[in-house]
Amino acid sequence: MITYSPFWNTLKKSDETTYTLIKKHHISSATIDKLRKDKPMNTTTLNDLCRIFHCRLEEIAEYIPNENDQKL
């Protein structure tokens, strides 16, 4: 399972808010909702977030093994 809990920690440490992400950086409110609910997101959006925060992907998302993951 991909979780975006690192994103929320990165956001807290920055000067950004969800408001500035939406208004200044044009991140959609739907994307903010996906981050809140750990929903799938495309890599372009993850790239944009890394550029905004000048951070690595690990500071936005984390993979945590979960027994509910789809069987391969």
C-alpha positions as CSV (number, residue, x, y, z in Angstrom):
1,M,0.0,0.0,0.0
2,I,1.2,3.5,-0.8
3,T,0.7,6.0,2.0
4,Y,1.2,9.7,1.7
5,S,1.8,10.3,5.4
6,P,5.3,11.6,4.6
7,F,3.7,14.3,2.5
8,W,1.8,15.7,5.5
9,N,5.0,15.8,7.6
10,T,6.8,17.5,4.7
11,L,3.9,20.0,4.4
12,K,4.0,20.8,8.1
13,K,7.8,21.6,7.9
14,S,7.4,23.9,4.9
15,D,6.0,27.3,4.4
16,E,3.2,25.8,2.1
17,T,-0.3,25.0,3.1
18,T,-3.0,23.1,1.2
19,Y,-4.4,26.5,0.3
20,T,-1.1,27.6,-1.3
21,L,-0.8,24.3,-3.1
22,I,-4.2,24.9,-4.7
23,K,-4.0,28.6,-5.4
24,K,-0.3,29.2,-6.0
25,H,0.9,25.9,-7.4
26,H,-2.4,24.8,-9.1
27,I,-2.6,21.4,-7.3
28,S,-6.3,20.4,-7.5
29,S,-8.4,19.9,-4.5
30,A,-9.1,16.4,-5.8
31,T,-5.4,15.7,-5.5
32,I,-5.3,17.0,-2.0
33,D,-8.2,14.6,-1.3
34,K,-6.3,11.7,-2.8
35,L,-3.4,12.5,-0.5
36,R,-5.7,12.6,2.5
37,K,-7.2,9.2,1.6
38,D,-4.1,7.5,0.3
39,K,-5.7,7.0,-3.1
40,P,-3.7,6.2,-6.3
41,M,-2.0,9.2,-8.0
42,N,0.0,9.6,-11.2
43,T,3.7,10.0,-11.2
44,T,3.5,13.4,-12.8
45,T,1.7,14.8,-9.8
46,L,4.2,13.2,-7.5
47,N,7.0,14.8,-9.6
48,D,5.2,18.2,-9.2
49,L,5.0,17.8,-5.5
50,C,8.7,16.9,-5.2
51,R,9.5,20.0,-7.3
52,I,7.4,22.3,-5.1
53,F,8.9,21.0,-1.9
54,H,12.4,20.5,-3.3
55,C,12.4,17.0,-1.8
56,R,12.8,13.3,-2.7
57,L,9.9,11.0,-3.4
58,E,10.4,9.4,0.0
59,E,9.3,12.7,1.6
60,I,6.0,12.5,-0.2
61,A,5.1,8.8,-0.4
62,E,6.0,5.5,1.3
63,Y,5.3,1.9,0.4
64,I,4.0,-0.2,3.3
65,P,3.4,-3.9,2.7
66,N,-0.3,-4.8,3.4
67,E,-2.1,-8.1,3.4
68,N,-4.9,-6.4,1.5
69,D,-2.6,-5.7,-1.5
70,Q,-3.7,-7.2,-4.8
71,K,-2.2,-10.7,-5.3
72,L,0.5,-10.9,-8.0
